[in-house]
Amino acid sequence: MSWINDGGDHEGWVARILDDGREAHGSTSRRRDDGSVEFLELAPPVGGRWPEREEQVSSDRVCRWVVACTCGWRGSSWERVTELHQASEVEGREWRPLGDVGDEPQHVEEIAHTEWRRHLEPHDASAAVSRAAAAVARNQELWPFLLDAEGPFTEVTPTAR
């Protein structure tokens, strides 16, 4: 899942990092000959870039999850452990057994989304100031027309009754 800010210029997600450092950009599954399901990650070719082609690799190769944004910002990271006794939420180690899908646990996604929103706060504040400045500039351009003697702000002289 990914998130997009109101301005549409930032998209955040929890990146799945493979054991060779590549970032998976999707997932799929396929049924093996024995009937079991194999979960796969879609990754760029080693040394390659999108969209040349994608390589399907086992979801077992996902070794960590990182909060990411299209602006290049990266946030917290969680290590994937495959044994339940190794898991420690405090130390950022999350259990996902081998043979399972490589997606982050739900609570990691919730924490990641909150952190991503926090990283946008300075950008959102700056964008709000820019919008306000643009509105002031537009009003300043209109101000001479509003002050025109024939306009709605013509001085009114009281008349005697």
PAZAPA-4460 file (N, C-alpha, C; in steps of 0.05 Angstrom, whole numbers, plus 32768, in hexadecimal, padded with zeros to 4 digits):
% residues 161
    n_x    n_y    n_z   ca_x   ca_y   ca_z    c_x    c_y    c_z   seq   type   mol
   8011   7FE9   8000   8000   8000   8000   8012   8019   8000     1      M     A
   8008   802E   7FF3   8017   8047   7FF4   8004   805D   7FFB     2      S     A
   8010   8074   8002   8000   808C   800A   8009   80A3   7FFA     3      W     A
   7FF7   80B5   7FF3   7FFD   80CD   7FE3   7FF3   80E5   7FF2     4      I     A
   8004   80FA   7FF3   7FFC   8112   8002   7FE7   8122   7FF2     5      N     A
   7FDB   8136   7FFE   7FC6   8145   7FF1   7FCF   8153   7FD8     6      D     A
   7FE8   815C   7FD7   7FF2   8169   7FBF   7FFA   8156   7FA9     7      G     A
   7FFB   813C   7FAF   8001   8128   7F9B   801F   8126   7F93     8      G     A
   8030   8135   7FA1   804C   8135   7F99   805E   8124   7FAB     9      D     A
   8052   8116   7FBE   8061   8103   7FCF   8050   80E9   7FD1    10      H     A
   805E   80D3   7FCD   8051   80B9   7FD1   8063   80A9   7FE3    11      E     A
   8057   809E   7FF8   8067   808F   800C   805E   8072   800C    12      G     A
   806F   8060   8016   806A   8044   8017   807E   8037   802A    13      W     A
   8079   801D   8030   808D   800E   803F   809B   7FFD   802A    14      V     A
   80B5   8003   8027   80C5   7FF5   8013   80CE   7FDA   801D    15      A     A
   80CC   7FC6   800C   80D6   7FAB   8013   80F2   7FA9   8008    16      R     A
   8106   7FA5   801A   8122   7FA4   8012   812B   7F87   8011    17      I     A
   8137   7F80   7FFB   8141   7F64   7FF7   815C   7F61   8003    18      L     A
   8164   7F48   8007   817E   7F42   8013   8196   7F4C   8003    19      D     A
   8192   7F54   7FEA   81A9   7F5F   7FDB   81A7   7F7D   7FD9    20      D     A
   8194   7F89   7FE8   8192   7FA7   7FE8   817E   7FB2   7FD5    21      G     A
   8174   7FA2   7FC2   8160   7FAD   7FAF   8145   7FB1   7FBE    22      R     A
   8136   7FC3   7FB3   811B   7FC9   7FBD   8107   7FBC   7FAB    23      E     A
   80F6   7FAB   7FB7   80E1   7F9E   7FA7   80CB   7FB2   7FA2    24      A     A
   80BF   7FB1   7F8B   80AA   7FC4   7F83   808F   7FB7   7F7E    25      H     A
   808A   7FA2   7F8B   8071   7F94   7F87   8074   7F77   7F8F    26      G     A
   805E   7F69   7F90   805F   7F4D   7F97   804A   7F3D   7F87    27      S     A
   804E   7F24   7F86   803B   7F12   7F78   803E   7EF6   7F85    28      T     A
   8030   7EE3   7F7B   8033   7EC8   7F85   802E   7EB5   7F6E    29      S     A
   8037   7E9C   7F72   8032   7E88   7F5E   8030   7E6D   7F6D    30      R     A
   8021   7E5B   7F61   801D   7E41   7F6C   8033   7E2E   7F62    31      R     A
   8040   7E21   7F74   8055   7E0E   7F6D   8048   7DF4   7F63    32      R     A
   8059   7DE3   7F57   804F   7DC9   7F4D   8043   7DB8   7F63    33      D     A
   804D   7DBB   7F7C   8043   7DAB   7F92   8029   7DB7   7F9E    34      D     A
   801F   7DCE   7F93   8007   7DDA   7F9D   800B   7DF0   7FB1    35      G     A
   8023   7DF2   7FBC   8028   7E08   7FCF   802B   7E23   7FC0    36      S     A
   8029   7E38   7FCF   802B   7E53   7FC3   8046   7E5F   7FCA    37      V     A
   8052   7E6B   7FB6   806C   7E79   7FB9   8066   7E96   7FB6    38      E     A
   806F   7EA6   7FC9   806C   7EC3   7FC7   8085   7ECF   7FBB    39      F     A
   8081   7EE2   7FA9   8097   7EEE   7F9A   8097   7F0C   7F9C    40      L     A
   80AF   7F17   7F9A   80B2   7F34   7F99   80BB   7F3C   7F7D    41      E     A
   80B2   7F53   7F74   80B9   7F5E   7F5A   80D0   7F72   7F5F    42      L     A
   80E7   7F6C   7F54   80FE   7F7D   7F59   810C   7F85   7F3F    43      A     A
   811A   7F9C   7F3F   8129   7FA3   7F27   8140   7F8F   7F24    44      P     A
   814A   7F8C   7F0C   8161   7F7A   7F08   8179   7F84   7F17    45      P     A
   818A   7F72   7F1F   81A3   7F7A   7F2E   81B2   7F8E   7F1C    46      V     A
   81B9   7FA5   7F27   81C7   7FB9   7F18   81B6   7FC8   7F05    47      G     A
   819C   7FC2   7F03   818A   7FCF   7EF0   8177   7FE2   7EFD    48      G     A
   8168   7FEF   7EED   8154   8002   7EF7   8139   7FFC   7EEA    49      R     A
   8124   8006   7EF7   810A   8004   7EEB   8109   8015   7ED3    50      W     A
   80F9   8011   7EBF   80E8   7FFA   7EBB   80F3   7FE5   7EA8    51      P     A
   810E   7FE2   7EA7   811A   7FD0   7E94   810C   7FB5   7E94    52      E     A
   810B   7FA8   7EAA   80FD   7F8F   7EAD   80FC   7F89   7ECB    53      R     A
   80EC   7F77   7ED3   80EB   7F70   7EEF   80F4   7F53   7EF2    54      E     A
   80FD   7F4D   7F0A   8105   7F32   7F11   80F3   7F29   7F27    55      E     A
   80EA   7F10   7F27   80DA   7F06   7F3C   80ED   7EF6   7F4F    56      Q     A
   80ED   7EFE   7F68   80FE   7EF0   7F7C   80ED   7EE8   7F94    57      V     A
   80F5   7ED5   7FA3   80E5   7ECB   7FB9   80E1   7EE0   7FCE    58      S     A
   80C9   7EE1   7FD9   80C3   7EF4   7FEF   80D4   7EEE   8008    59      S     A
   80DF   7ED6   8009   80F1   7ECF   801F   8109   7EE1   8020    60      D     A
   810F   7EEE   800A   8127   7EFF   8008   8122   7F1B   8014    61      R     A
   8109   7F22   801B   8104   7F3B   8028   8111   7F3A   8043    62      V     A
   8124   7F4D   8049   8132   7F4C   8062   812B   7F64   8074    63      C     A
   811F   7F79   8069   8117   7F8F   807A   8103   7FA0   806B    64      R     A
   80F6   7FB2   807A   80E3   7FC5   8070   80EB   7FE1   8078    65      W     A
   80E8   7FF5   8066   80F1   8010   806B   80DB   8023   8061    66      V     A
   80D5   8038   8071   80C2   804C   8069   80CF   805D   8053    67      V     A
   80C1   8062   803D   80CD   806F   8026   80B9   8084   801A    68      A     A
   80C4   8097   800C   80B4   80AC   7FFE   80C1   80B1   7FE3    69      C     A
   80B1   80B9   7FD0   80BB   80BF   7FB5   80CE   80D7   7FB5    70      T     A
   80CE   80E7   7FC9   80E1   80FE   7FCA   80FD   80F5   7FD1    71      C     A
   8100   80DB   7FD8   811B   80D1   7FDF   811E   80CC   7FFD    72      G     A
   810C   80D7   800D   810E   80D4   802A   810B   80B7   8031    73      W     A
   811A   80AE   8045   8117   8093   8050   8115   8096   806F    74      R     A
   8104   8086   807B   8100   8087   8097   8109   806E   80A6    75      G     A
   80F9   8066   80B9   8100   8050   80CA   8102   8036   80BA    76      S     A
   8110   8023   80C6   8114   8009   80B9   810E   7FF3   80CE    77      S     A
   8102   7FDD   80C4   80FD   7FC6   80D4   810A   7FAD   80C8    78      W     A
   8118   7F9E   80D8   8125   7F86   80CE   8111   7F6F   80CE    79      E     A
   8112   7F5F   80BA   8101   7F47   80B9   8110   7F30   80C7    80      R     A
   8103   7F23   80DA   810E   7F0B   80E6   80FB   7EF4   80DF    81      V     A
   8106   7EDD   80DC   80F6   7EC6   80D4   80EF   7EB3   80EA    82      T     A
   80FA   7EB8   8102   80F4   7EA8   811A   80E5   7EBA   812E    83      E     A
   80CF   7EB1   8138   80BE   7EC1   814A   80CE   7ECB   8162    84      L     A
   80DF   7EBA   816E   80EE   7EC2   8186   8102   7ED9   8181    85      H     A
   8108   7EDF   8167   811B   7EF4   8160   810D   7F0F   815F    86      Q     A
   80F2   7F0F   815D   80E3   7F28   815A   80E5   7F3A   8172    87      A     A
   80E7   7F54   816D   80E7   7F68   8183   80DD   7F82   8177    88      S     A
   80C5   7F8A   817E   80BA   7FA2   8173   80CB   7FBA   817C    89      E     A
   80D5   7FB9   8194   80E6   7FCF   819F   80FF   7FD2   818F    90      V     A
   810B   7FBC   8186   8124   7FBD   8177   8120   7FBD   8159    91      E     A
   8107   7FBF   8150   8101   7FC1   8133   8105   7FA7   8124    92      G     A
   8100   7F90   8131   8102   7F76   8124   80E6   7F6A   8123    93      R     A
   80DD   7F66   810B   80C1   7F5C   8106   80C2   7F40   80FB    94      E     A
   80B1   7F2F   8105   80AF   7F13   80FD   809E   7F10   80E4    95      W     A
   80A9   7F03   80D0   809B   7EFB   80B9   80A8   7EE1   80B0    96      R     A
   809B   7ECA   80B4   80A8   7EB0   80AE   80AF   7EAC   8090    97      P     A
   80C3   7E9B   808B   80C9   7E94   8070   80B1   7E86   8063    98      L     A
   80AE   7E8A   804A   8097   7E7E   803C   807E   7E90   803D    99      G     A
   8080   7EA6   804C   8069   7EB9   804E   806E   7ED0   803B   100      D     A
   8059   7EE0   8037   805B   7EF7   8026   806F   7F0B   8033   101      V     A
   807C   7F1B   8023   8091   7F2E   802C   8087   7F48   8036   102      G     A
   806C   7F4C   8037   8061   7F66   8040   8067   7F6A   805E   103      D     A
   8069   7F84   8065   806D   7F8C   8080   8055   7F85   8091   104      E     A
   8058   7F80   80AB   8041   7F7C   80BD   8030   7F96   80BE   105      P     A
   8016   7F92   80C3   8003   7FA9   80C3   800B   7FBF   80D5   106      Q     A
   8014   7FB9   80EE   801B   7FCF   8100   8034   7FDE   80F7   107      H     A
   8046   7FD1   80E7   805D   7FE0   80DC   8053   7FF4   80C7   108      V     A
   8040   7FEB   80B7   8034   7FFE   80A3   8028   8016   80B0   109      E     A
   8019   8012   80C6   800C   8028   80D4   8021   803B   80E0   110      E     A
   8036   8030   80EC   804C   8041   80F7   8059   8050   80E0   111      I     A
   805F   8042   80CA   806C   804E   80B3   805B   8065   80A7   112      A     A
   8041   8061   80A5   8030   8076   809A   8031   8090   80AB   113      H     A
   8030   808C   80C6   8032   80A3   80D8   804D   80B1   80D5   114      T     A
   8062   80A2   80D3   807D   80AE   80D0   807F   80BD   80B5   115      E     A
   8074   80B1   80A0   8075   80BE   8085   8065   80D8   8086   116      W     A
   804E   80D9   8093   803E   80F2   8096   804E   8107   80A4   117      R     A
   805D   80FF   80BA   806D   8112   80C8   8083   811E   80B7   118      R     A
   808E   810E   80A5   80A3   8119   8094   8098   812D   8080   119      H     A
   807E   812D   807B   8072   813F   8068   806A   815A   8075   120      L     A
   806A   815B   8090   8060   8174   809D   806E   818D   8094   121      E     A
   8089   818E   8093   8096   81A6   8089   808E   81AC   806C   122      P     A
   808C   8198   805B   8084   819C   803F   8068   81A7   803D   123      H     A
   8056   819B   804D   803A   81A4   804C   8037   81C1   8056   124      D     A
   8046   81C8   806B   8046   81E3   8075   8050   81F7   8060   125      A     A
   8066   81EF   8053   8072   8200   803E   805E   8203   8027   126      S     A
   8051   81ED   8020   803D   81EF   800A   8026   8201   8011   127      A     A
   801D   8200   802A   8007   8212   8033   8010   822F   8032   128      A     A
   8028   8235   803A   8032   8251   8038   8034   8259   801B   129      V     A
   803D   8248   8009   803E   824F   7FED   8023   8254   7FE1   130      S     A
   800F   8244   7FE9   7FF3   8249   7FDF   7FE9   8263   7FEA   131      R     A
   7FEE   826A   8003   7FE5   8283   800E   7FF3   829B   8000   132      A     A
   800D   8298   7FFB   801B   82AE   7FED   8010   82B2   7FD1   133      A     A
   8009   829C   7FC4   7FFE   829F   7FA9   7FE3   82AC   7FAA   134      A     A
   7FD3   82A6   7FBE   7FB9   82B3   7FC1   7FBC   82D1   7FC6   135      A     A
   7FCF   82D8   7FD7   7FD4   82F5   7FDC   7FDD   8303   7FC3   136      V     A
   7FEE   82F6   7FB4   7FF8   8302   7F9B   7FE0   8306   7F87   137      A     A
   7FCF   82F2   7F85   7FB7   82F6   7F74   7FA6   830D   7F7D   138      R     A
   7FA2   830F   7F97   7F91   8325   7FA2   7F9E   8340   7F9E   139      N     A
   7FB9   8341   7FA0   7FC7   835A   7F9B   7FC4   8363   7F7D   140      Q     A
   7FC3   834F   7F6C   7FBF   8356   7F4F   7FA3   8361   7F4B   141      E     A
   7F8F   8358   7F5A   7F74   8361   7F57   7F6E   837B   7F67   142      L     A
   7F7F   8381   7F7A   7F7A   8397   7F8C   7F75   83B2   7F7E   143      W     A
   7F84   83B9   7F69   7F7E   83D3   7F5B   7F62   83D4   7F50   144      P     A
   7F58   83BD   7F46   7F3D   83BD   7F3B   7F28   83BF   7F51   145      F     A
   7F2F   83B5   7F68   7F1C   83B7   7F7E   7F1A   83D4   7F89   146      L     A
   7F2F   83E3   7F85   7F30   83FF   7F8F   7F26   8413   7F7A   147      L     A
   7F20   8409   7F63   7F16   841B   7F4D   7EFE   842A   7F57   148      D     A
   7EFC   8444   7F50   7EE6   8455   7F5A   7ECB   844B   7F51   149      A     A
   7ECB   843C   7F3B   7EB1   8431   7F32   7EAB   8416   7F3E   150      E     A
   7EBE   840B   7F4E   7EBC   83F0   7F59   7EAB   83EF   7F72   151      G     A
   7EAA   83D9   7F7E   7E99   83D5   7F95   7EA2   83E3   7FAE   152      P     A
   7EBB   83ED   7FAE   7EC5   83FB   7FC6   7EC4   8419   7FC3   153      F     A
   7EB4   8423   7FB1   7EB1   8440   7FAE   7EA8   844C   7FC9   154      T     A
   7EB5   8462   7FCF   7EAE   846F   7FE9   7E91   8479   7FE8   155      E     A
   7E83   8473   7FFC   7E67   847B   7FFE   7E65   8494   8010   156      V     A
   7E58   84A9   8005   7E54   84C1   8015   7E37   84C0   8020   157      T     A
   7E35   84C2   803A   7E19   84C1   8045   7E08   84D8   803B   158      P     A
   7DF0   84D2   8037   7DDD   84E7   802E   7DCB   84EE   8045   159      T     A
   7DC2   8507   8045   7DB0   8510   805A   7D95   8506   8054   160      A     A
   7D86   8500   8069   7D6A   84F7   8065   7D57   850B   806D   161      R     A
***
